[in-house]
């Protein structure tokens, strides 16, 4: 087994930039009205005159944010901005989505480097949490406060919170939902001071276990990494299970399948793709995972192979009909795939479809 490396999660990119002393600003979509190019919680890092990582919307929106960031580099003050996306078609001054967005721009994210590092550490250990941000603005100043909260790390008394905020945090921790983003206005209407709390549920990336480091498996590892999965590779052939051969994998296993499964502890955010070098190995992997409560299982195979394996699993009591019906086989969406890369794309498309299914 090779050492685990960080996933290409947005907050890992932010920490990397800050640790290199890159002066940058963090923009986060906090609310949208009507049709908008991104959702609350979408974030991006900007340098002096360009986007560095992430996204807060289309090119027109990010161009507008870039112009504001250029100005904030001079003032060093964070701000809370509204963007109109209801421009007319043919109008080169802005987007035409038809809605609106509010975006918080933190001019000094380096102040909270420790918080961002805590987030990346939790993600590396596959622990979700709540990212709490409070923006305060009055006649004299504006500033941002941040905390990372998990079941082990409670709300720090150094950050200003109310019972309403703590109640929402407790609710989000007890019933974690990926993509959950909430805003609580702390200041009273008409008050000279604006104070808003933003709560973002941050989850580790879904696990993509790819059994088989052959051509299709290797191509899928590359696509899966681009899609934000934590890519885990397993192959019983040690010469294939190497970082040199599998540069896109975040964790690589060889040897006993049971040992790999024990260390990973598959869960509801686990996706299993079976593309090994032989039918016997495919059956071994499928037998190991078919009864697990994972999000997705897919196995490559011809129609004849599927019929034979199906019969084998039922006759030997290795799976019920219900469990077998969860297996995607033949694997991938039917898009007429022929080449190795096309097959990998069809599998990746099916993974996306399953991940975004309600």
C-alpha positions as CSV (number, residue, x, y, z in Angstrom):
1,X,0.0,0.0,0.0
2,X,1.3,3.5,-0.9
3,X,0.8,6.5,1.3
4,X,-2.4,8.4,1.0
5,X,-2.2,11.8,-0.8
6,X,-4.5,14.8,-0.6
7,X,-7.5,14.9,-2.9
8,X,-7.8,17.9,-5.2
9,X,-10.5,19.4,-3.0
10,X,-11.0,23.2,-3.3
11,X,-9.8,23.8,0.3
12,X,-6.6,21.9,-0.4
13,X,-5.9,24.2,-3.3
14,X,-6.5,27.2,-1.1
15,X,-4.2,26.0,1.6
16,X,-1.5,25.3,-0.9
17,X,-1.7,28.8,-2.3
18,X,-1.6,30.4,1.2
19,X,1.3,28.2,2.3
20,X,3.2,29.5,-0.7
21,X,2.5,33.1,0.5
22,X,0.5,33.7,-2.6
23,X,-1.6,36.9,-2.0
24,X,-5.1,36.0,-2.9
25,X,-8.8,36.5,-2.0
26,X,-11.6,34.0,-1.4
27,X,-15.0,34.6,-2.9
28,X,-18.0,32.6,-1.9
29,X,-21.5,32.5,-3.3
30,X,-23.8,33.0,-0.3
31,X,-27.3,33.2,-2.0
32,X,-28.9,33.1,-5.4
33,X,-32.2,34.4,-6.8
34,X,-33.7,32.9,-9.9
35,X,-31.5,31.3,-12.5
36,X,-27.8,31.6,-11.6
37,X,-24.6,29.9,-12.8
38,X,-23.6,28.5,-9.4
39,X,-25.2,27.5,-6.0
40,X,-24.6,28.8,-2.5
41,X,-21.3,27.5,-1.1
42,X,-19.5,27.6,-4.5
43,X,-16.1,29.3,-3.9
44,X,-13.2,30.6,-5.9
45,X,-9.7,32.0,-5.2
46,X,-8.6,35.1,-7.1
47,X,-5.2,36.6,-7.6
48,X,-4.7,40.3,-8.4
49,X,-6.2,40.0,-11.9
50,X,-7.2,36.4,-12.5
51,X,-9.0,33.3,-11.2
52,X,-6.7,30.8,-9.5
53,X,-9.0,28.0,-8.4
54,X,-12.6,27.1,-8.1
55,X,-15.6,29.0,-9.5
56,X,-18.4,31.4,-8.6
57,X,-20.1,31.3,-11.9
58,X,-19.6,32.0,-15.6
59,X,-17.0,34.1,-17.3
60,X,-19.0,37.4,-17.0
61,X,-19.6,36.9,-13.2
62,X,-16.0,36.0,-12.6
63,X,-14.8,39.0,-14.6
64,X,-16.9,41.3,-12.4
65,X,-15.5,39.6,-9.3
66,X,-12.0,40.0,-10.6
67,X,-12.5,43.8,-11.0
68,X,-13.8,44.0,-7.4
69,X,-10.8,42.0,-6.2
70,X,-8.4,44.3,-7.9
71,X,-9.9,47.2,-6.0
72,X,-9.9,45.3,-2.7
73,X,-6.2,44.6,-3.1
74,X,-5.8,48.3,-2.4
75,X,-8.2,48.6,0.5
76,X,-7.5,45.2,2.1
77,X,-11.1,45.1,3.3
78,X,-13.6,42.3,2.8
79,X,-17.0,43.0,1.2
80,X,-20.4,41.6,0.5
81,X,-21.6,42.2,-3.0
82,X,-24.8,41.7,-5.1
83,X,-24.6,40.8,-8.8
84,X,-27.4,41.3,-11.3
85,X,-27.6,38.5,-13.9
86,X,-30.5,39.9,-15.8
87,X,-28.8,41.7,-18.6
88,X,-30.2,41.6,-22.1
89,X,-28.9,39.3,-24.8
90,X,-26.3,41.2,-26.9
91,X,-25.4,43.3,-23.8
92,X,-21.6,42.8,-23.3
93,X,-21.8,44.3,-19.8
94,X,-23.0,41.3,-17.9
95,X,-24.6,37.8,-17.8
96,X,-28.1,37.0,-19.0
97,X,-29.0,34.2,-16.7
98,X,-32.0,36.1,-15.4
99,X,-31.4,35.9,-11.6
100,X,-29.0,37.4,-9.1
101,X,-26.2,36.4,-6.7
102,X,-24.7,37.6,-3.4
103,X,-21.0,36.9,-3.1
104,X,-18.8,37.4,0.0
105,X,-15.2,38.4,-0.8
106,X,-12.6,37.8,1.9
107,X,-9.6,40.1,1.3
108,X,-7.4,38.4,3.9
109,X,-8.0,34.6,3.9
110,X,-4.4,34.0,5.1
111,X,-5.6,35.2,8.6
112,X,-7.6,31.9,8.8
113,X,-5.0,29.5,7.4
114,X,-5.2,27.4,10.5
115,X,-9.0,27.0,10.0
116,X,-8.5,26.0,6.3
117,X,-5.8,23.5,7.3
118,X,-8.2,22.0,9.9
119,X,-10.7,21.5,7.1
120,X,-8.2,19.7,4.9
121,X,-7.1,17.5,7.8
122,X,-10.7,16.5,8.5
123,X,-11.3,15.7,4.8
124,X,-8.1,13.6,4.6
125,X,-9.5,11.6,7.5
126,X,-13.0,11.4,5.8
127,X,-14.7,13.5,8.5
128,X,-17.4,16.0,7.6
129,X,-17.9,19.2,9.4
130,X,-19.5,22.7,9.4
131,X,-17.6,25.7,8.1
132,X,-18.8,28.7,10.0
133,X,-18.2,32.2,8.6
134,X,-19.4,35.5,10.1
135,X,-19.2,38.7,8.1
136,X,-19.5,42.0,10.0
137,X,-19.7,45.4,8.4
138,X,-20.3,48.8,10.0
139,X,-19.4,52.4,9.3
140,X,-15.8,52.0,10.5
141,X,-14.7,48.5,9.4
142,X,-15.6,45.2,7.9
143,X,-14.1,41.8,8.8
144,X,-14.6,38.1,8.5
145,X,-14.5,35.5,11.3
146,X,-14.2,31.8,10.7
147,X,-14.4,28.4,12.5
148,X,-14.3,24.8,11.6
149,X,-16.7,22.6,13.6
150,X,-17.0,18.9,13.8
151,X,-18.4,16.4,16.3
152,X,-14.9,16.5,17.9
153,X,-14.3,20.3,17.5
154,X,-17.0,22.4,19.0
155,X,-17.8,26.1,18.5
156,X,-14.9,28.2,19.7
157,X,-16.0,30.9,22.2
158,X,-13.6,33.3,20.4
159,X,-16.1,33.7,17.5
160,X,-19.3,35.6,18.0
161,X,-22.3,33.2,17.8
162,X,-25.9,33.3,19.0
163,X,-28.1,30.5,20.2
164,X,-29.7,30.5,16.7
165,X,-26.3,29.8,15.1
166,X,-25.4,27.1,17.6
167,X,-28.8,25.5,17.1
168,X,-28.3,25.4,13.3
169,X,-24.8,24.0,13.7
170,X,-26.0,21.2,16.0
171,X,-28.8,20.4,13.5
172,X,-26.4,20.2,10.6
173,X,-24.0,18.0,12.5
174,X,-26.7,15.6,13.6
175,X,-28.2,15.3,10.1
176,X,-25.3,16.1,7.7
177,X,-26.4,16.7,4.1
178,X,-23.8,17.4,1.3
179,X,-24.3,20.9,-0.2
180,X,-26.2,22.2,2.8
181,X,-25.5,26.0,3.0
182,X,-27.4,28.3,5.3
183,X,-27.3,32.1,6.1
184,X,-28.5,33.6,9.3
185,X,-28.8,37.4,9.6
186,X,-27.5,38.3,13.1
187,X,-28.0,42.1,12.9
188,X,-31.5,43.5,13.2
189,X,-33.2,45.2,10.2
190,X,-32.4,48.9,10.1
191,X,-29.3,48.5,12.2
192,X,-26.2,50.4,11.1
193,X,-24.2,47.2,11.4
194,X,-24.6,44.3,9.0
195,X,-23.7,40.9,10.5
196,X,-24.5,37.6,8.8
197,X,-23.5,34.0,9.7
198,X,-22.9,31.5,6.9
199,X,-22.9,27.8,7.6
200,X,-21.5,25.4,5.0
201,X,-21.6,21.6,5.3
202,X,-18.3,20.4,4.0
203,X,-17.9,16.7,3.1
204,X,-15.0,14.5,2.1
205,X,-15.1,13.6,-1.5
206,X,-16.9,10.4,-2.4
207,X,-14.7,7.3,-2.6
208,X,-14.2,5.7,-6.0
209,X,-12.7,2.2,-5.6
210,X,-11.4,0.9,-8.9
211,X,-10.6,-2.8,-8.9
212,X,-8.2,-3.3,-11.8
213,X,-5.3,-1.2,-13.0
214,X,-5.5,-2.1,-16.6
215,X,-6.2,0.3,-19.5
216,X,-9.9,1.0,-18.6
217,X,-9.2,1.3,-14.9
218,X,-6.3,3.6,-15.4
219,X,-8.2,5.9,-17.7
220,X,-11.1,6.0,-15.3
221,X,-8.8,6.9,-12.4
222,X,-7.7,10.0,-14.4
223,X,-11.3,11.0,-15.1
224,X,-12.5,10.2,-11.6
225,X,-9.8,12.4,-10.1
226,X,-10.8,15.3,-12.4
227,X,-14.4,14.8,-11.2
228,X,-13.4,15.2,-7.6
229,X,-13.6,11.6,-6.4
230,X,-11.1,10.2,-3.9
231,X,-9.7,7.6,-6.3
232,X,-8.6,4.3,-4.7
233,X,-6.9,1.7,-6.8
234,X,-6.6,-2.1,-6.2
235,X,-4.8,-4.7,-8.3
236,X,-3.5,-8.0,-7.2
237,X,-0.5,-7.6,-9.4
238,X,2.1,-5.5,-7.5
239,X,3.9,-4.4,-10.7
240,X,0.6,-2.6,-11.7
241,X,-0.2,-1.2,-8.3
242,X,2.5,1.6,-8.2
243,X,2.4,5.3,-8.1
244,X,4.3,5.5,-11.3
245,X,1.7,3.5,-13.1
246,X,-1.3,5.1,-11.4
247,X,-0.4,8.8,-10.9
248,X,-4.1,9.8,-10.5
249,X,-4.9,7.4,-7.6
250,X,-5.0,8.9,-4.1
251,X,-4.5,5.5,-2.5
252,X,-3.1,2.3,-4.0
253,X,-3.6,-1.2,-2.7
254,X,-2.3,-4.6,-3.8
255,X,-2.3,-8.0,-2.2
256,X,-5.3,-9.3,-0.2
257,X,-8.6,-7.8,-1.2
258,X,-10.0,-8.3,2.3
259,X,-7.2,-6.2,3.9
260,X,-8.0,-3.3,1.5
261,X,-11.7,-3.5,2.3
262,X,-11.0,-3.6,6.0
263,X,-8.9,-0.5,5.9
264,X,-11.3,1.5,3.7
265,X,-14.6,0.6,5.5
266,X,-17.0,1.2,2.5
267,X,-19.9,3.5,3.2
268,X,-22.8,5.2,1.6
269,X,-20.5,7.5,-0.3
270,X,-18.4,4.7,-1.8
271,X,-18.5,3.8,-5.5
272,X,-17.1,0.5,-6.7
273,X,-16.0,-0.2,-10.3
274,X,-14.8,-3.7,-11.2
275,X,-12.6,-3.9,-14.2
276,X,-10.0,-6.5,-13.2
277,X,-7.8,-8.6,-15.6
278,X,-9.9,-11.7,-15.3
279,X,-13.4,-13.1,-14.6
280,X,-12.3,-14.9,-11.4
281,X,-11.0,-11.6,-10.0
282,X,-14.2,-9.8,-11.0
283,X,-16.2,-12.4,-9.1
284,X,-14.0,-12.1,-6.1
285,X,-14.4,-8.3,-5.9
286,X,-18.1,-8.4,-6.6
287,X,-18.6,-11.1,-3.9
288,X,-16.7,-8.8,-1.4
289,X,-18.8,-5.7,-2.0
290,X,-22.3,-6.8,-3.2
291,X,-23.8,-7.0,0.3
292,X,-22.2,-3.7,1.4
293,X,-24.3,-0.6,1.6
294,X,-22.3,1.3,-1.0
295,X,-23.7,3.9,-3.4
296,X,-22.7,2.2,-6.6
297,X,-21.4,-1.1,-7.9
298,X,-20.5,-1.7,-11.5
299,X,-18.9,-4.6,-13.2
300,X,-17.6,-4.9,-16.8
301,X,-18.8,-8.0,-18.7
302,X,-20.4,-9.5,-21.8
303,X,-24.0,-10.5,-21.8
304,X,-23.0,-14.2,-21.4
305,X,-20.7,-13.5,-18.6
306,X,-23.4,-11.5,-16.7
307,X,-25.9,-14.4,-17.1
308,X,-23.4,-16.9,-15.8
309,X,-22.2,-14.8,-12.9
310,X,-25.8,-13.9,-11.9
311,X,-26.7,-17.6,-11.8
312,X,-23.5,-18.4,-9.8
313,X,-24.3,-15.7,-7.2
314,X,-27.9,-16.8,-6.6
315,X,-27.2,-20.5,-6.6
316,X,-24.4,-20.2,-4.0
317,X,-26.3,-17.8,-1.9
318,X,-23.8,-15.0,-2.4
319,X,-26.5,-12.4,-3.2
320,X,-30.2,-12.0,-3.2
321,X,-32.1,-10.8,-6.3
322,X,-32.4,-7.4,-4.7
323,X,-28.7,-7.1,-4.2
324,X,-27.9,-8.3,-7.7
325,X,-30.3,-5.8,-9.2
326,X,-28.2,-3.0,-7.7
327,X,-25.2,-4.0,-9.8
328,X,-24.6,-2.0,-12.9
329,X,-23.6,-4.6,-15.5
330,X,-22.8,-4.2,-18.3
331,X,-21.2,-1.1,-16.8
332,X,-21.5,2.4,-18.1
333,X,-24.1,4.4,-20.0
334,X,-24.9,3.2,-23.5
335,X,-23.2,5.8,-25.7
336,X,-21.7,3.5,-28.3
337,X,-18.3,3.4,-26.6
338,X,-15.6,1.5,-28.5
339,X,-12.1,2.7,-27.4
340,X,-10.6,2.4,-23.9
341,X,-11.1,6.1,-23.2
342,X,-14.7,6.1,-24.5
343,X,-15.5,3.2,-22.2
344,X,-14.0,5.1,-19.3
345,X,-16.1,8.1,-20.2
346,X,-19.3,6.0,-20.3
347,X,-18.5,4.7,-16.8
348,X,-17.7,8.1,-15.5
349,X,-21.0,9.4,-16.9
350,X,-22.9,6.7,-15.0
351,X,-21.1,7.6,-11.8
352,X,-22.1,11.3,-12.2
353,X,-25.7,10.2,-12.9
354,X,-25.8,8.2,-9.8
355,X,-24.0,10.8,-7.6
356,X,-26.5,13.5,-8.7
357,X,-29.6,11.3,-8.4
358,X,-31.9,12.5,-5.6
